[in-house]
Amino acid sequence: MWILLILLLVVWACLSVFGFLVEGLLWLAVVGIVLFVATAVVGLLRGRAATKE
């Protein structure tokens, strides 16, 4: 599970950087940032839930 989470975070970060580098793809950067934050939040919540059990 953690490997998938880390892989997704890397992919979203790369999409964000690529979106900022290519001027016409600013929307890709915004989508990448939103997905990065969402994935990080889900990972944190699942990690905390697993440690409580």
Gaussian input, Z-matrix of N, CA and C with variables (Angstrom, degrees):
# hf/3-21g

backbone

0 1
 N
 C     1     B1
 C     2     B2     1     A1
 N     3     B3     2     A2     1     D1
 C     4     B4     3     A3     2     D2
 C     5     B5     4     A4     3     D3
 N     6     B6     5     A5     4     D4
 C     7     B7     6     A6     5     D5
 C     8     B8     7     A7     6     D6
 N     9     B9     8     A8     7     D7
 C    10    B10     9     A9     8     D8
 C    11    B11    10    A10     9     D9
 N    12    B12    11    A11    10    D10
 C    13    B13    12    A12    11    D11
 C    14    B14    13    A13    12    D12
 N    15    B15    14    A14    13    D13
 C    16    B16    15    A15    14    D14
 C    17    B17    16    A16    15    D15
 N    18    B18    17    A17    16    D16
 C    19    B19    18    A18    17    D17
 C    20    B20    19    A19    18    D18
 N    21    B21    20    A20    19    D19
 C    22    B22    21    A21    20    D20
 C    23    B23    22    A22    21    D21
 N    24    B24    23    A23    22    D22
 C    25    B25    24    A24    23    D23
 C    26    B26    25    A25    24    D24
 N    27    B27    26    A26    25    D25
 C    28    B28    27    A27    26    D26
 C    29    B29    28    A28    27    D27
 N    30    B30    29    A29    28    D28
 C    31    B31    30    A30    29    D29
 C    32    B32    31    A31    30    D30
 N    33    B33    32    A32    31    D31
 C    34    B34    33    A33    32    D32
 C    35    B35    34    A34    33    D33
 N    36    B36    35    A35    34    D34
 C    37    B37    36    A36    35    D35
 C    38    B38    37    A37    36    D36
 N    39    B39    38    A38    37    D37
 C    40    B40    39    A39    38    D38
 C    41    B41    40    A40    39    D39
 N    42    B42    41    A41    40    D40
 C    43    B43    42    A42    41    D41
 C    44    B44    43    A43    42    D42
 N    45    B45    44    A44    43    D43
 C    46    B46    45    A45    44    D44
 C    47    B47    46    A46    45    D45
 N    48    B48    47    A47    46    D46
 C    49    B49    48    A48    47    D47
 C    50    B50    49    A49    48    D48
 N    51    B51    50    A50    49    D49
 C    52    B52    51    A51    50    D50
 C    53    B53    52    A52    51    D51
 N    54    B54    53    A53    52    D52
 C    55    B55    54    A54    53    D53
 C    56    B56    55    A55    54    D54
 N    57    B57    56    A56    55    D55
 C    58    B58    57    A57    56    D56
 C    59    B59    58    A58    57    D57
 N    60    B60    59    A59    58    D58
 C    61    B61    60    A60    59    D59
 C    62    B62    61    A61    60    D60
 N    63    B63    62    A62    61    D61
 C    64    B64    63    A63    62    D62
 C    65    B65    64    A64    63    D63
 N    66    B66    65    A65    64    D64
 C    67    B67    66    A66    65    D65
 C    68    B68    67    A67    66    D66
 N    69    B69    68    A68    67    D67
 C    70    B70    69    A69    68    D68
 C    71    B71    70    A70    69    D69
 N    72    B72    71    A71    70    D70
 C    73    B73    72    A72    71    D71
 C    74    B74    73    A73    72    D72
 N    75    B75    74    A74    73    D73
 C    76    B76    75    A75    74    D74
 C    77    B77    76    A76    75    D75
 N    78    B78    77    A77    76    D76
 C    79    B79    78    A78    77    D77
 C    80    B80    79    A79    78    D78
 N    81    B81    80    A80    79    D79
 C    82    B82    81    A81    80    D80
 C    83    B83    82    A82    81    D81
 N    84    B84    83    A83    82    D82
 C    85    B85    84    A84    83    D83
 C    86    B86    85    A85    84    D84
 N    87    B87    86    A86    85    D85
 C    88    B88    87    A87    86    D86
 C    89    B89    88    A88    87    D87
 N    90    B90    89    A89    88    D88
 C    91    B91    90    A90    89    D89
 C    92    B92    91    A91    90    D90
 N    93    B93    92    A92    91    D91
 C    94    B94    93    A93    92    D92
 C    95    B95    94    A94    93    D93
 N    96    B96    95    A95    94    D94
 C    97    B97    96    A96    95    D95
 C    98    B98    97    A97    96    D96
 N    99    B99    98    A98    97    D97
 C   100   B100    99    A99    98    D98
 C   101   B101   100   A100    99    D99
 N   102   B102   101   A101   100   D100
 C   103   B103   102   A102   101   D101
 C   104   B104   103   A103   102   D102
 N   105   B105   104   A104   103   D103
 C   106   B106   105   A105   104   D104
 C   107   B107   106   A106   105   D105
 N   108   B108   107   A107   106   D106
 C   109   B109   108   A108   107   D107
 C   110   B110   109   A109   108   D108
 N   111   B111   110   A110   109   D109
 C   112   B112   111   A111   110   D110
 C   113   B113   112   A112   111   D111
 N   114   B114   113   A113   112   D112
 C   115   B115   114   A114   113   D113
 C   116   B116   115   A115   114   D114
 N   117   B117   116   A116   115   D115
 C   118   B118   117   A117   116   D116
 C   119   B119   118   A118   117   D117
 N   120   B120   119   A119   118   D118
 C   121   B121   120   A120   119   D119
 C   122   B122   121   A121   120   D120
 N   123   B123   122   A122   121   D121
 C   124   B124   123   A123   122   D122
 C   125   B125   124   A124   123   D123
 N   126   B126   125   A125   124   D124
 C   127   B127   126   A126   125   D125
 C   128   B128   127   A127   126   D126
 N   129   B129   128   A128   127   D127
 C   130   B130   129   A129   128   D128
 C   131   B131   130   A130   129   D129
 N   132   B132   131   A131   130   D130
 C   133   B133   132   A132   131   D131
 C   134   B134   133   A133   132   D132
 N   135   B135   134   A134   133   D133
 C   136   B136   135   A135   134   D134
 C   137   B137   136   A136   135   D135
 N   138   B138   137   A137   136   D136
 C   139   B139   138   A138   137   D137
 C   140   B140   139   A139   138   D138
 N   141   B141   140   A140   139   D139
 C   142   B142   141   A141   140   D140
 C   143   B143   142   A142   141   D141
 N   144   B144   143   A143   142   D142
 C   145   B145   144   A144   143   D143
 C   146   B146   145   A145   144   D144
 N   147   B147   146   A146   145   D145
 C   148   B148   147   A147   146   D146
 C   149   B149   148   A148   147   D147
 N   150   B150   149   A149   148   D148
 C   151   B151   150   A150   149   D149
 C   152   B152   151   A151   150   D150
 N   153   B153   152   A152   151   D151
 C   154   B154   153   A153   152   D152
 C   155   B155   154   A154   153   D153
 N   156   B156   155   A155   154   D154
 C   157   B157   156   A156   155   D155
 C   158   B158   157   A157   156   D156

   B1=1.4430
   B2=1.5239
   B3=1.3293
   B4=1.4664
   B5=1.5161
   B6=1.3350
   B7=1.4657
   B8=1.5268
   B9=1.3229
   B10=1.4585
   B11=1.5223
   B12=1.3136
   B13=1.4572
   B14=1.5267
   B15=1.3065
   B16=1.4675
   B17=1.5177
   B18=1.3287
   B19=1.4625
   B20=1.5284
   B21=1.3279
   B22=1.4627
   B23=1.5260
   B24=1.3198
   B25=1.4654
   B26=1.5259
   B27=1.3174
   B28=1.4653
   B29=1.5234
   B30=1.3276
   B31=1.4683
   B32=1.5241
   B33=1.3311
   B34=1.4633
   B35=1.5283
   B36=1.3232
   B37=1.4618
   B38=1.5344
   B39=1.3242
   B40=1.4662
   B41=1.5266
   B42=1.3284
   B43=1.4681
   B44=1.5202
   B45=1.3146
   B46=1.4658
   B47=1.5179
   B48=1.3165
   B49=1.4706
   B50=1.5268
   B51=1.3254
   B52=1.4618
   B53=1.5263
   B54=1.3149
   B55=1.4612
   B56=1.5111
   B57=1.3291
   B58=1.4617
   B59=1.5249
   B60=1.3321
   B61=1.4589
   B62=1.5228
   B63=1.3124
   B64=1.4595
   B65=1.5272
   B66=1.3066
   B67=1.4621
   B68=1.5332
   B69=1.3147
   B70=1.4559
   B71=1.5108
   B72=1.3155
   B73=1.4626
   B74=1.5229
   B75=1.3068
   B76=1.4642
   B77=1.5265
   B78=1.3200
   B79=1.4644
   B80=1.5207
   B81=1.3517
   B82=1.4629
   B83=1.5273
   B84=1.3230
   B85=1.4590
   B86=1.5233
   B87=1.3195
   B88=1.4646
   B89=1.5299
   B90=1.3256
   B91=1.4629
   B92=1.5289
   B93=1.3300
   B94=1.4634
   B95=1.5144
   B96=1.3209
   B97=1.4676
   B98=1.5307
   B99=1.3310
   B100=1.4666
   B101=1.5280
   B102=1.3240
   B103=1.4631
   B104=1.5287
   B105=1.3335
   B106=1.4641
   B107=1.5270
   B108=1.3208
   B109=1.4710
   B110=1.5281
   B111=1.3349
   B112=1.4690
   B113=1.5261
   B114=1.3174
   B115=1.4595
   B116=1.5254
   B117=1.3194
   B118=1.4664
   B119=1.5279
   B120=1.3187
   B121=1.4609
   B122=1.5272
   B123=1.3270
   B124=1.4676
   B125=1.5272
   B126=1.3123
   B127=1.4663
   B128=1.5149
   B129=1.3206
   B130=1.4652
   B131=1.5222
   B132=1.3199
   B133=1.4656
   B134=1.5198
   B135=1.3096
   B136=1.4692
   B137=1.5246
   B138=1.3238
   B139=1.4569
   B140=1.5105
   B141=1.3224
   B142=1.4618
   B143=1.5227
   B144=1.3338
   B145=1.4553
   B146=1.5255
   B147=1.3352
   B148=1.4683
   B149=1.5266
   B150=1.3360
   B151=1.4650
   B152=1.5209
   B153=1.3401
   B154=1.4567
   B155=1.5202
   B156=1.3279
   B157=1.4686
   B158=1.4749
   A1=110.73
   A2=116.72
   A3=119.95
   A4=111.75
   A5=116.68
   A6=119.51
   A7=109.72
   A8=116.98
   A9=121.28
   A10=110.43
   A11=117.60
   A12=121.96
   A13=110.87
   A14=116.72
   A15=120.57
   A16=110.91
   A17=117.02
   A18=121.01
   A19=110.75
   A20=116.90
   A21=120.28
   A22=111.92
   A23=117.12
   A24=119.93
   A25=111.51
   A26=116.65
   A27=120.27
   A28=110.86
   A29=116.45
   A30=120.12
   A31=110.57
   A32=117.91
   A33=120.36
   A34=110.64
   A35=117.63
   A36=120.33
   A37=110.53
   A38=117.42
   A39=121.07
   A40=110.96
   A41=117.42
   A42=120.22
   A43=111.23
   A44=117.27
   A45=120.68
   A46=111.37
   A47=116.48
   A48=120.32
   A49=110.23
   A50=116.84
   A51=120.72
   A52=110.61
   A53=116.88
   A54=120.94
   A55=112.76
   A56=117.63
   A57=120.50
   A58=111.81
   A59=117.59
   A60=120.71
   A61=112.30
   A62=117.23
   A63=121.45
   A64=107.17
   A65=116.22
   A66=121.59
   A67=113.45
   A68=118.33
   A69=121.13
   A70=113.94
   A71=117.30
   A72=120.74
   A73=112.54
   A74=115.74
   A75=119.51
   A76=110.81
   A77=117.16
   A78=120.95
   A79=111.03
   A80=116.72
   A81=120.33
   A82=110.43
   A83=116.54
   A84=120.44
   A85=110.84
   A86=116.21
   A87=120.03
   A88=110.02
   A89=117.17
   A90=120.84
   A91=110.41
   A92=116.54
   A93=120.59
   A94=112.45
   A95=116.81
   A96=120.72
   A97=110.44
   A98=116.41
   A99=120.12
   A100=110.57
   A101=117.09
   A102=120.48
   A103=111.66
   A104=117.38
   A105=121.32
   A106=109.99
   A107=116.06
   A108=120.40
   A109=110.37
   A110=116.84
   A111=119.95
   A112=111.11
   A113=117.23
   A114=120.76
   A115=110.93
   A116=116.78
   A117=120.39
   A118=110.96
   A119=117.30
   A120=120.92
   A121=110.56
   A122=116.71
   A123=120.22
   A124=110.18
   A125=116.76
   A126=120.10
   A127=112.52
   A128=116.40
   A129=119.79
   A130=111.29
   A131=116.79
   A132=119.81
   A133=111.57
   A134=117.31
   A135=119.82
   A136=111.09
   A137=116.99
   A138=119.98
   A139=111.65
   A140=116.76
   A141=120.51
   A142=111.21
   A143=116.86
   A144=120.51
   A145=110.87
   A146=116.93
   A147=120.68
   A148=111.29
   A149=116.99
   A150=119.20
   A151=112.11
   A152=117.96
   A153=121.14
   A154=112.49
   A155=116.52
   A156=119.96
   A157=113.06
   D1=-44.06
   D2=-178.54
   D3=-66.94
   D4=-33.98
   D5=179.63
   D6=-65.51
   D7=-41.80
   D8=177.99
   D9=-63.87
   D10=-42.06
   D11=179.30
   D12=-62.09
   D13=-46.01
   D14=179.46
   D15=-65.09
   D16=-40.41
   D17=178.11
   D18=-61.40
   D19=-44.48
   D20=177.86
   D21=-62.82
   D22=-40.83
   D23=178.38
   D24=-62.55
   D25=-39.46
   D26=178.25
   D27=-66.12
   D28=-42.78
   D29=179.27
   D30=-62.67
   D31=-45.54
   D32=-179.43
   D33=-64.50
   D34=-38.44
   D35=178.81
   D36=-64.98
   D37=-41.84
   D38=178.46
   D39=-64.15
   D40=-41.86
   D41=177.40
   D42=-62.18
   D43=-39.20
   D44=179.08
   D45=-64.44
   D46=-46.34
   D47=179.79
   D48=-63.10
   D49=-43.63
   D50=179.00
   D51=-62.37
   D52=-40.02
   D53=178.56
   D54=-64.30
   D55=-35.86
   D56=177.54
   D57=-74.73
   D58=-31.68
   D59=-179.49
   D60=-72.87
   D61=-38.31
   D62=179.32
   D63=-94.39
   D64=115.37
   D65=-170.54
   D66=-59.89
   D67=-35.59
   D68=-178.06
   D69=-79.14
   D70=-8.04
   D71=-176.76
   D72=-109.24
   D73=37.12
   D74=179.47
   D75=-62.34
   D76=-32.97
   D77=177.76
   D78=-60.83
   D79=-33.48
   D80=178.88
   D81=-66.37
   D82=-36.74
   D83=177.51
   D84=-64.91
   D85=-41.81
   D86=-179.69
   D87=-65.51
   D88=-44.55
   D89=178.43
   D90=-62.11
   D91=-41.95
   D92=178.92
   D93=-61.80
   D94=-41.60
   D95=179.77
   D96=-66.39
   D97=-44.01
   D98=179.83
   D99=-62.07
   D100=-45.03
   D101=179.76
   D102=-67.23
   D103=-35.51
   D104=177.65
   D105=-62.04
   D106=-48.05
   D107=-178.96
   D108=-64.97
   D109=-42.89
   D110=-179.99
   D111=-62.80
   D112=-42.55
   D113=179.57
   D114=-65.54
   D115=-40.62
   D116=179.08
   D117=-64.30
   D118=-41.55
   D119=-179.96
   D120=-65.43
   D121=-45.09
   D122=178.72
   D123=-61.43
   D124=-42.72
   D125=178.81
   D126=-62.63
   D127=-41.82
   D128=178.89
   D129=-65.71
   D130=-42.81
   D131=-179.57
   D132=-65.99
   D133=-41.11
   D134=178.37
   D135=-68.89
   D136=-35.62
   D137=178.41
   D138=-66.32
   D139=-40.10
   D140=178.73
   D141=-69.74
   D142=-37.17
   D143=179.19
   D144=-67.14
   D145=-35.82
   D146=-179.69
   D147=-70.32
   D148=-33.08
   D149=-178.68
   D150=-77.98
   D151=-22.13
   D152=178.85
   D153=-76.29
   D154=-24.65
   D155=-177.21
   D156=-76.77

